[in-house]
């Protein structure tokens, strides 16, 4: 009977490990999704075609995700959304600065 429990636990562990890996990959892709746009703005010193309202709404959502991650104590949610938040705040700031020039 003990062997069955070990087998069931190892199966559960494998599933949870797979879920975690998928979560990390998804979080990483989402977090860096606007990085190419940020690099383009930095290189060209031109504002992007992304609406400031889109960025504001996205930033507010990311703040909520970070707060949620802290509340549920999930480091993957916290890290991915914090990185995305930094990228998007930088993108929004440069967008405003370059539109003023």
C-alpha positions in Angstrom: 0.0 0.0 0.0 2.8 2.4 0.8 4.3 1.8 -2.7 1.0 3.0 -4.3 1.0 6.2 -2.2 4.6 6.9 -3.3 3.6 6.3 -7.0 0.6 8.6 -6.6 2.7 11.3 -5.0 5.4 11.0 -7.7 2.7 11.4 -10.4 1.2 14.4 -8.6 4.7 15.9 -8.2 5.4 15.4 -11.9 2.1 17.1 -12.9 2.8 20.0 -10.5 6.3 20.3 -11.8 5.0 20.5 -15.4 2.4 23.1 -14.3 5.1 25.2 -12.7 7.3 25.0 -15.8 4.4 26.0 -18.1 3.6 28.9 -15.7 7.2 30.1 -15.8 7.3 30.0 -19.6 4.0 31.8 -19.9 5.0 34.4 -17.3 8.3 35.0 -19.0 6.7 35.4 -22.5 4.1 37.8 -21.1 6.6 39.8 -19.0 8.9 40.5 -22.0 6.2 40.8 -24.6 6.7 44.6 -25.0 10.5 44.6 -24.6 11.0 44.7 -28.4 8.8 47.8 -28.5 10.8 49.4 -25.7 14.1 48.7 -27.4 12.7 50.2 -30.6 11.7 53.4 -28.8 15.0 53.7 -27.1 17.0 53.2 -30.4 14.8 55.5 -32.6 13.9 58.0 -29.9 10.4 58.2 -31.4 7.1 57.6 -29.6 5.3 54.3 -30.3 1.9 53.9 -31.9 0.6 52.3 -28.7 -2.1 54.4 -27.1 -1.2 55.9 -23.7 -4.6 54.6 -22.5 -3.7 51.1 -23.4 -0.5 51.5 -21.4 -2.3 53.0 -18.4 -4.8 50.2 -18.3 -2.1 47.6 -18.7 0.0 49.2 -15.9 -3.0 49.3 -13.6 -3.7 45.6 -14.3 0.0 44.7 -13.7 -0.1 46.6 -10.3 -3.1 44.5 -9.4 -1.3 41.3 -10.5 1.7 42.1 -8.3 -0.6 42.8 -5.3 -2.4 39.6 -6.0 0.9 37.7 -6.2 2.0 39.1 -2.9 -1.4 38.2 -1.3 -1.2 34.6 -2.4 2.6 34.4 -1.9 3.3 33.3 -5.5 6.8 34.4 -6.5 6.2 33.5 -10.2 3.3 35.9 -10.4 5.1 38.6 -8.5 8.3 38.4 -10.5 6.8 38.1 -13.9 4.4 41.0 -13.4 6.9 43.2 -11.6 9.3 42.8 -14.6 6.4 43.5 -17.0 5.4 46.5 -14.8 8.9 48.0 -15.0 9.0 47.5 -18.8 5.6 49.1 -19.3 6.2 52.0 -17.0 9.5 52.7 -18.9 7.7 52.4 -22.2 4.9 54.7 -21.1 7.4 57.3 -19.7 9.5 57.3 -22.9 6.3 57.4 -25.0 5.2 60.6 -23.2 8.7 62.2 -23.3 9.2 61.6 -27.0 5.7 62.8 -27.9 6.5 66.1 -26.2 9.6 66.7 -28.4 
